[in-house]
Amino acid sequence: MYAGNTCGDRSQTTTTTTTTTTTTTALTLTDVETVARLQDDAQLALNRYIDVAYHAAPQPFRFGKLLLLLASLRSVSADTVEDLYFRSTLGHIPVSHIVVDMFASAHL
């Protein structure tokens, strides 16, 4: 991930991917409020991580720049995101199924 001088490290890339994936799967979920809350939680975690990881050399605009990259990620299909980030770990299980299972287990 690269935008200007904002190069995301592994944690930032993972959090941004999670945010993007939850946003793209939100269209198929019925509990939109839960998806929105999870997206907010992921964004807060990313912001906190940036504050801690870049404490020695603060970059106050890094979080905003990373969020701006999300718009360009929308041009990447959900299947491509799954292949790049999740397929080697999860196999051929769609991330949307895993997210739905996570919601179901959270409500038990």
PyMOL commands that place a pseudoatom at each C-alpha (Angstrom):
pseudoatom trace, name=CA, resn=MET, resi=1, chain=A, elem=C, hetatm=0, pos=[0.000, 0.000, 0.000]
pseudoatom trace, name=CA, resn=TYR, resi=2, chain=A, elem=C, hetatm=0, pos=[1.548, 3.304, -1.001]
pseudoatom trace, name=CA, resn=ALA, resi=3, chain=A, elem=C, hetatm=0, pos=[0.240, 6.849, -1.272]
pseudoatom trace, name=CA, resn=GLY, resi=4, chain=A, elem=C, hetatm=0, pos=[2.732, 9.634, -1.412]
pseudoatom trace, name=CA, resn=ASN, resi=5, chain=A, elem=C, hetatm=0, pos=[5.031, 9.033, 1.530]
pseudoatom trace, name=CA, resn=THR, resi=6, chain=A, elem=C, hetatm=0, pos=[2.479, 6.926, 3.401]
pseudoatom trace, name=CA, resn=CYS, resi=7, chain=A, elem=C, hetatm=0, pos=[3.587, 3.335, 3.197]
pseudoatom trace, name=CA, resn=GLY, resi=8, chain=A, elem=C, hetatm=0, pos=[1.484, 1.025, 5.332]
pseudoatom trace, name=CA, resn=ASP, resi=9, chain=A, elem=C, hetatm=0, pos=[3.234, -1.569, 7.437]
pseudoatom trace, name=CA, resn=ARG, resi=10, chain=A, elem=C, hetatm=0, pos=[1.807, -5.047, 8.031]
pseudoatom trace, name=CA, resn=SER, resi=11, chain=A, elem=C, hetatm=0, pos=[-0.533, -4.022, 10.885]
pseudoatom trace, name=CA, resn=GLN, resi=12, chain=A, elem=C, hetatm=0, pos=[-1.852, -1.021, 8.971]
pseudoatom trace, name=CA, resn=THR, resi=13, chain=A, elem=C, hetatm=0, pos=[-2.402, -3.124, 5.867]
pseudoatom trace, name=CA, resn=THR, resi=14, chain=A, elem=C, hetatm=0, pos=[-4.258, -5.784, 7.858]
pseudoatom trace, name=CA, resn=THR, resi=15, chain=A, elem=C, hetatm=0, pos=[-6.495, -3.239, 9.580]
pseudoatom trace, name=CA, resn=THR, resi=16, chain=A, elem=C, hetatm=0, pos=[-7.215, -1.412, 6.332]
pseudoatom trace, name=CA, resn=THR, resi=17, chain=A, elem=C, hetatm=0, pos=[-8.022, -4.719, 4.641]
pseudoatom trace, name=CA, resn=THR, resi=18, chain=A, elem=C, hetatm=0, pos=[-10.373, -5.641, 7.469]
pseudoatom trace, name=CA, resn=THR, resi=19, chain=A, elem=C, hetatm=0, pos=[-12.096, -2.284, 7.208]
pseudoatom trace, name=CA, resn=THR, resi=20, chain=A, elem=C, hetatm=0, pos=[-12.480, -2.652, 3.456]
pseudoatom trace, name=CA, resn=THR, resi=21, chain=A, elem=C, hetatm=0, pos=[-13.685, -6.242, 3.660]
pseudoatom trace, name=CA, resn=THR, resi=22, chain=A, elem=C, hetatm=0, pos=[-16.254, -5.448, 6.349]
pseudoatom trace, name=CA, resn=THR, resi=23, chain=A, elem=C, hetatm=0, pos=[-17.490, -2.555, 4.260]
pseudoatom trace, name=CA, resn=THR, resi=24, chain=A, elem=C, hetatm=0, pos=[-17.855, -4.659, 1.117]
pseudoatom trace, name=CA, resn=THR, resi=25, chain=A, elem=C, hetatm=0, pos=[-19.625, -7.490, 2.957]
pseudoatom trace, name=CA, resn=ALA, resi=26, chain=A, elem=C, hetatm=0, pos=[-21.987, -5.070, 4.681]
pseudoatom trace, name=CA, resn=LEU, resi=27, chain=A, elem=C, hetatm=0, pos=[-24.229, -5.140, 1.637]
pseudoatom trace, name=CA, resn=THR, resi=28, chain=A, elem=C, hetatm=0, pos=[-25.056, -8.797, 2.252]
pseudoatom trace, name=CA, resn=LEU, resi=29, chain=A, elem=C, hetatm=0, pos=[-25.510, -8.576, 6.018]
pseudoatom trace, name=CA, resn=THR, resi=30, chain=A, elem=C, hetatm=0, pos=[-28.733, -7.618, 7.715]
pseudoatom trace, name=CA, resn=ASP, resi=31, chain=A, elem=C, hetatm=0, pos=[-27.166, -6.246, 10.904]
pseudoatom trace, name=CA, resn=VAL, resi=32, chain=A, elem=C, hetatm=0, pos=[-25.773, -3.053, 9.385]
pseudoatom trace, name=CA, resn=GLU, resi=33, chain=A, elem=C, hetatm=0, pos=[-25.341, -1.379, 12.787]
pseudoatom trace, name=CA, resn=THR, resi=34, chain=A, elem=C, hetatm=0, pos=[-23.019, -4.160, 13.931]
pseudoatom trace, name=CA, resn=VAL, resi=35, chain=A, elem=C, hetatm=0, pos=[-20.988, -3.883, 10.728]
pseudoatom trace, name=CA, resn=ALA, resi=36, chain=A, elem=C, hetatm=0, pos=[-20.718, -0.118, 11.208]
pseudoatom trace, name=CA, resn=ARG, resi=37, chain=A, elem=C, hetatm=0, pos=[-19.601, -0.615, 14.817]
pseudoatom trace, name=CA, resn=LEU, resi=38, chain=A, elem=C, hetatm=0, pos=[-16.962, -3.158, 13.758]
pseudoatom trace, name=CA, resn=GLN, resi=39, chain=A, elem=C, hetatm=0, pos=[-15.737, -0.795, 11.066]
pseudoatom trace, name=CA, resn=ASP, resi=40, chain=A, elem=C, hetatm=0, pos=[-15.464, 2.007, 13.639]
pseudoatom trace, name=CA, resn=ASP, resi=41, chain=A, elem=C, hetatm=0, pos=[-13.587, -0.334, 15.992]
pseudoatom trace, name=CA, resn=ALA, resi=42, chain=A, elem=C, hetatm=0, pos=[-11.144, -1.269, 13.217]
pseudoatom trace, name=CA, resn=GLN, resi=43, chain=A, elem=C, hetatm=0, pos=[-10.547, 2.397, 12.400]
pseudoatom trace, name=CA, resn=LEU, resi=44, chain=A, elem=C, hetatm=0, pos=[-9.982, 3.231, 16.073]
pseudoatom trace, name=CA, resn=ALA, resi=45, chain=A, elem=C, hetatm=0, pos=[-7.534, 0.331, 16.381]
pseudoatom trace, name=CA, resn=LEU, resi=46, chain=A, elem=C, hetatm=0, pos=[-5.636, 1.565, 13.323]
pseudoatom trace, name=CA, resn=ASN, resi=47, chain=A, elem=C, hetatm=0, pos=[-5.492, 5.109, 14.694]
pseudoatom trace, name=CA, resn=ARG, resi=48, chain=A, elem=C, hetatm=0, pos=[-4.246, 3.876, 18.083]
pseudoatom trace, name=CA, resn=TYR, resi=49, chain=A, elem=C, hetatm=0, pos=[-1.659, 1.664, 16.399]
pseudoatom trace, name=CA, resn=ILE, resi=50, chain=A, elem=C, hetatm=0, pos=[-0.347, 4.608, 14.361]
pseudoatom trace, name=CA, resn=ASP, resi=51, chain=A, elem=C, hetatm=0, pos=[-0.095, 6.721, 17.523]
pseudoatom trace, name=CA, resn=VAL, resi=52, chain=A, elem=C, hetatm=0, pos=[1.930, 4.027, 19.288]
pseudoatom trace, name=CA, resn=ALA, resi=53, chain=A, elem=C, hetatm=0, pos=[4.049, 2.828, 16.359]
pseudoatom trace, name=CA, resn=TYR, resi=54, chain=A, elem=C, hetatm=0, pos=[5.000, 6.308, 15.182]
pseudoatom trace, name=CA, resn=HIS, resi=55, chain=A, elem=C, hetatm=0, pos=[5.273, 7.970, 18.591]
pseudoatom trace, name=CA, resn=ALA, resi=56, chain=A, elem=C, hetatm=0, pos=[8.978, 8.777, 18.106]
pseudoatom trace, name=CA, resn=ALA, resi=57, chain=A, elem=C, hetatm=0, pos=[8.289, 10.474, 14.766]
pseudoatom trace, name=CA, resn=PRO, resi=58, chain=A, elem=C, hetatm=0, pos=[4.638, 11.579, 14.882]
pseudoatom trace, name=CA, resn=GLN, resi=59, chain=A, elem=C, hetatm=0, pos=[2.762, 11.610, 11.601]
pseudoatom trace, name=CA, resn=PRO, resi=60, chain=A, elem=C, hetatm=0, pos=[-0.536, 13.353, 12.395]
pseudoatom trace, name=CA, resn=PHE, resi=61, chain=A, elem=C, hetatm=0, pos=[-1.953, 12.927, 8.884]
pseudoatom trace, name=CA, resn=ARG, resi=62, chain=A, elem=C, hetatm=0, pos=[-1.041, 9.255, 8.390]
pseudoatom trace, name=CA, resn=PHE, resi=63, chain=A, elem=C, hetatm=0, pos=[-4.450, 7.947, 9.541]
pseudoatom trace, name=CA, resn=GLY, resi=64, chain=A, elem=C, hetatm=0, pos=[-6.303, 10.280, 7.183]
pseudoatom trace, name=CA, resn=LYS, resi=65, chain=A, elem=C, hetatm=0, pos=[-4.063, 9.338, 4.267]
pseudoatom trace, name=CA, resn=LEU, resi=66, chain=A, elem=C, hetatm=0, pos=[-4.657, 5.651, 4.907]
pseudoatom trace, name=CA, resn=LEU, resi=67, chain=A, elem=C, hetatm=0, pos=[-8.430, 6.222, 5.021]
pseudoatom trace, name=CA, resn=LEU, resi=68, chain=A, elem=C, hetatm=0, pos=[-8.240, 8.087, 1.722]
pseudoatom trace, name=CA, resn=LEU, resi=69, chain=A, elem=C, hetatm=0, pos=[-6.690, 4.958, 0.200]
pseudoatom trace, name=CA, resn=LEU, resi=70, chain=A, elem=C, hetatm=0, pos=[-9.880, 3.025, 0.963]
pseudoatom trace, name=CA, resn=ALA, resi=71, chain=A, elem=C, hetatm=0, pos=[-11.669, 4.684, -1.945]
pseudoatom trace, name=CA, resn=SER, resi=72, chain=A, elem=C, hetatm=0, pos=[-9.105, 3.332, -4.396]
pseudoatom trace, name=CA, resn=LEU, resi=73, chain=A, elem=C, hetatm=0, pos=[-9.353, -0.117, -2.817]
pseudoatom trace, name=CA, resn=ARG, resi=74, chain=A, elem=C, hetatm=0, pos=[-13.036, -0.253, -3.783]
pseudoatom trace, name=CA, resn=SER, resi=75, chain=A, elem=C, hetatm=0, pos=[-11.927, -0.839, -7.369]
pseudoatom trace, name=CA, resn=VAL, resi=76, chain=A, elem=C, hetatm=0, pos=[-10.383, -4.138, -6.222]
pseudoatom trace, name=CA, resn=SER, resi=77, chain=A, elem=C, hetatm=0, pos=[-12.892, -6.974, -6.166]
pseudoatom trace, name=CA, resn=ALA, resi=78, chain=A, elem=C, hetatm=0, pos=[-13.705, -8.754, -2.912]
pseudoatom trace, name=CA, resn=ASP, resi=79, chain=A, elem=C, hetatm=0, pos=[-12.458, -12.003, -4.486]
pseudoatom trace, name=CA, resn=THR, resi=80, chain=A, elem=C, hetatm=0, pos=[-9.069, -10.416, -5.160]
pseudoatom trace, name=CA, resn=VAL, resi=81, chain=A, elem=C, hetatm=0, pos=[-8.813, -9.147, -1.572]
pseudoatom trace, name=CA, resn=GLU, resi=82, chain=A, elem=C, hetatm=0, pos=[-9.719, -12.612, -0.299]
pseudoatom trace, name=CA, resn=ASP, resi=83, chain=A, elem=C, hetatm=0, pos=[-7.120, -14.223, -2.560]
pseudoatom trace, name=CA, resn=LEU, resi=84, chain=A, elem=C, hetatm=0, pos=[-4.355, -11.808, -1.526]
pseudoatom trace, name=CA, resn=TYR, resi=85, chain=A, elem=C, hetatm=0, pos=[-4.908, -11.702, 2.216]
pseudoatom trace, name=CA, resn=PHE, resi=86, chain=A, elem=C, hetatm=0, pos=[-6.980, -14.650, 3.356]
pseudoatom trace, name=CA, resn=ARG, resi=87, chain=A, elem=C, hetatm=0, pos=[-6.855, -17.588, 0.931]
pseudoatom trace, name=CA, resn=SER, resi=88, chain=A, elem=C, hetatm=0, pos=[-3.554, -19.015, 2.194]
pseudoatom trace, name=CA, resn=THR, resi=89, chain=A, elem=C, hetatm=0, pos=[-4.866, -18.991, 5.782]
pseudoatom trace, name=CA, resn=LEU, resi=90, chain=A, elem=C, hetatm=0, pos=[-8.557, -19.769, 5.348]
pseudoatom trace, name=CA, resn=GLY, resi=91, chain=A, elem=C, hetatm=0, pos=[-8.627, -21.822, 2.187]
pseudoatom trace, name=CA, resn=HIS, resi=92, chain=A, elem=C, hetatm=0, pos=[-11.557, -21.376, -0.168]
pseudoatom trace, name=CA, resn=ILE, resi=93, chain=A, elem=C, hetatm=0, pos=[-14.005, -20.028, 2.423]
pseudoatom trace, name=CA, resn=PRO, resi=94, chain=A, elem=C, hetatm=0, pos=[-15.459, -16.622, 1.483]
pseudoatom trace, name=CA, resn=VAL, resi=95, chain=A, elem=C, hetatm=0, pos=[-14.625, -13.951, 4.064]
pseudoatom trace, name=CA, resn=SER, resi=96, chain=A, elem=C, hetatm=0, pos=[-18.278, -12.937, 4.060]
pseudoatom trace, name=CA, resn=HIS, resi=97, chain=A, elem=C, hetatm=0, pos=[-19.164, -16.357, 5.522]
pseudoatom trace, name=CA, resn=ILE, resi=98, chain=A, elem=C, hetatm=0, pos=[-16.563, -15.929, 8.251]
pseudoatom trace, name=CA, resn=VAL, resi=99, chain=A, elem=C, hetatm=0, pos=[-17.867, -12.457, 9.117]
pseudoatom trace, name=CA, resn=VAL, resi=100, chain=A, elem=C, hetatm=0, pos=[-21.436, -13.784, 9.309]
pseudoatom trace, name=CA, resn=ASP, resi=101, chain=A, elem=C, hetatm=0, pos=[-20.242, -16.650, 11.548]
pseudoatom trace, name=CA, resn=MET, resi=102, chain=A, elem=C, hetatm=0, pos=[-18.454, -14.133, 13.790]
pseudoatom trace, name=CA, resn=PHE, resi=103, chain=A, elem=C, hetatm=0, pos=[-21.672, -12.135, 14.159]
pseudoatom trace, name=CA, resn=ALA, resi=104, chain=A, elem=C, hetatm=0, pos=[-23.669, -15.270, 14.885]
pseudoatom trace, name=CA, resn=SER, resi=105, chain=A, elem=C, hetatm=0, pos=[-21.225, -16.451, 17.563]
pseudoatom trace, name=CA, resn=ALA, resi=106, chain=A, elem=C, hetatm=0, pos=[-21.163, -12.973, 19.136]
pseudoatom trace, name=CA, resn=HIS, resi=107, chain=A, elem=C, hetatm=0, pos=[-24.934, -13.118, 19.613]
pseudoatom trace, name=CA, resn=LEU, resi=108, chain=A, elem=C, hetatm=0, pos=[-24.897, -16.529, 21.324]
for i in range(1, 108): cmd.bond("trace and resi %d" % i, "trace and resi %d" % (i + 1))
show_as sticks, trace
zoom trace
